[in-house]
């Protein structure tokens, strides 16, 4: 067994300084650095893009809910045009099953964020998750969903 003092003497006789084993360079030693760098890059990108992903997802849910509300408003308008009694009851939940059974709604779709569809004070359809029934609708939404009234 070679003692550290003997190793130092041997290294000095060769002309290289004595370096502890954990500081000696290894052949092909960049693999672990590359893995650590990729791991760090993954964490930083996750921290950067996750909030943007969440904002994008809620925006998509809001747009999807708006389109479903438009379909329900068209179905309610068709029902009211074909029947003497109106289905609109302000403040009440819309009976989607009834609209589907009577053939005015092709399929029942629900709000992606678990909101419920109700009639507003003027008979418009709103979602409890995405719209405020007391706030008036923007002009382009009102004309598109109520036929320009």
C-alpha positions as CSV (number, residue, x, y, z in Angstrom):
1,X,0.0,0.0,0.0
2,X,1.3,3.4,-1.0
3,X,1.1,6.1,1.7
4,X,0.3,9.7,0.8
5,X,3.8,10.8,1.6
6,X,5.2,8.2,-0.8
7,X,2.7,9.2,-3.4
8,X,3.7,12.9,-3.1
9,X,7.4,12.0,-3.5
10,X,6.6,9.8,-6.5
11,X,4.5,12.6,-8.1
12,X,7.2,15.2,-7.5
13,X,9.8,12.9,-9.0
14,X,7.7,12.7,-12.2
15,X,7.2,16.4,-12.3
16,X,3.4,16.6,-11.6
17,X,2.0,18.0,-8.4
18,X,0.1,15.7,-6.1
19,X,-3.7,16.2,-6.6
20,X,-6.3,14.5,-4.5
21,X,-8.5,11.9,-6.3
22,X,-11.7,13.9,-6.2
23,X,-10.0,16.9,-8.0
24,X,-8.3,14.9,-10.7
25,X,-9.8,15.3,-14.2
26,X,-11.6,12.4,-15.6
27,X,-11.9,11.4,-19.2
28,X,-15.2,12.5,-20.9
29,X,-16.4,14.4,-17.8
30,X,-19.1,16.7,-19.4
31,X,-22.0,14.2,-19.3
32,X,-23.0,14.9,-15.8
33,X,-22.7,18.6,-16.3
34,X,-25.0,18.3,-19.4
35,X,-27.6,16.4,-17.4
36,X,-27.6,18.9,-14.6
37,X,-27.8,21.8,-17.1
38,X,-30.8,20.2,-18.9
39,X,-32.5,19.6,-15.6
40,X,-32.0,23.2,-14.5
41,X,-33.2,24.4,-17.9
42,X,-36.4,22.2,-17.5
43,X,-37.2,23.7,-14.1
44,X,-36.7,27.3,-15.3
45,X,-38.8,26.7,-18.4
46,X,-41.5,25.1,-16.3
47,X,-41.6,28.1,-13.9
48,X,-41.7,30.5,-16.8
49,X,-44.3,28.7,-19.0
50,X,-46.7,27.3,-16.3
51,X,-48.5,30.6,-15.5
52,X,-48.9,31.3,-19.2
53,X,-50.3,27.9,-19.7
54,X,-52.9,28.4,-16.9
55,X,-53.9,31.8,-18.4
56,X,-54.3,30.3,-21.8
57,X,-56.4,27.5,-20.5
58,X,-58.8,29.8,-18.6
59,X,-59.1,31.9,-21.8
60,X,-60.0,28.9,-23.8
61,X,-62.5,27.8,-21.2
62,X,-64.1,31.3,-21.3
63,X,-64.4,31.2,-25.1
64,X,-65.8,27.7,-25.1
65,X,-68.4,28.8,-22.5
66,X,-69.3,31.8,-24.6
67,X,-70.0,29.6,-27.6
68,X,-72.1,27.2,-25.5
69,X,-74.1,30.2,-24.2
70,X,-74.7,31.3,-27.8
71,X,-76.0,27.8,-28.8
72,X,-78.3,27.8,-25.7
73,X,-79.6,31.3,-26.6
74,X,-80.4,30.2,-30.1
75,X,-82.2,27.1,-28.8
76,X,-84.3,29.3,-26.4
77,X,-85.1,31.7,-29.2
78,X,-86.2,28.9,-31.5
79,X,-88.3,27.4,-28.7
80,X,-90.0,30.7,-28.0
81,X,-90.6,31.3,-31.8
82,X,-92.3,27.9,-32.1
83,X,-94.3,27.9,-28.9
84,X,-96.9,30.2,-27.3
85,X,-95.4,30.0,-23.8
86,X,-91.8,31.3,-23.3
87,X,-89.2,29.2,-21.5
88,X,-87.4,32.3,-20.2
89,X,-87.7,32.8,-16.4
90,X,-85.2,35.4,-15.2
91,X,-82.9,34.1,-12.4
92,X,-83.8,30.4,-13.0
93,X,-81.5,27.7,-14.2
94,X,-82.0,26.7,-17.8
95,X,-83.4,23.2,-18.3
96,X,-81.0,21.9,-20.9
97,X,-82.5,18.4,-20.8
98,X,-85.9,19.9,-21.8
99,X,-84.4,21.8,-24.7
100,X,-82.7,18.6,-25.9
101,X,-85.8,16.5,-25.5
102,X,-87.9,18.9,-27.6
103,X,-85.3,19.0,-30.3
104,X,-84.1,22.6,-30.0
105,X,-80.7,21.7,-28.6
106,X,-78.6,19.0,-30.5
107,X,-76.5,18.0,-27.5
108,X,-76.1,19.0,-23.9
109,X,-72.9,20.9,-23.2
110,X,-71.8,22.1,-19.9
111,X,-69.4,24.9,-18.8
112,X,-65.8,23.6,-18.8
113,X,-65.3,25.2,-15.3
114,X,-68.5,23.7,-13.8
115,X,-70.6,26.8,-14.0
116,X,-74.4,26.6,-14.5
117,X,-76.4,28.4,-17.2
118,X,-79.2,30.7,-16.0
119,X,-81.4,33.4,-17.4
120,X,-80.4,37.0,-16.7
121,X,-82.8,39.9,-15.9
122,X,-83.5,40.7,-19.6
123,X,-83.8,37.0,-20.5
124,X,-80.2,36.6,-21.7
125,X,-78.2,33.4,-20.9
126,X,-75.3,33.8,-18.5
127,X,-72.9,31.4,-16.8
128,X,-72.4,31.6,-13.1
129,X,-68.7,31.1,-13.6
130,X,-67.9,33.4,-16.5
131,X,-70.5,36.2,-16.6
132,X,-72.0,38.6,-14.2
133,X,-75.8,38.9,-14.7
134,X,-76.0,42.5,-13.4
135,X,-73.3,43.7,-15.9
136,X,-74.8,44.5,-19.3
137,X,-73.5,42.5,-22.3
138,X,-71.2,44.2,-24.8
139,X,-73.0,45.4,-28.0
140,X,-71.4,42.9,-30.3
141,X,-72.4,40.0,-28.0
142,X,-76.0,41.3,-27.6
143,X,-76.6,41.7,-31.3
144,X,-75.0,38.4,-32.2
145,X,-77.0,36.4,-29.7
146,X,-80.4,38.2,-29.7
147,X,-80.6,38.8,-33.4
148,X,-79.9,42.6,-33.4
149,X,-82.5,43.7,-30.8
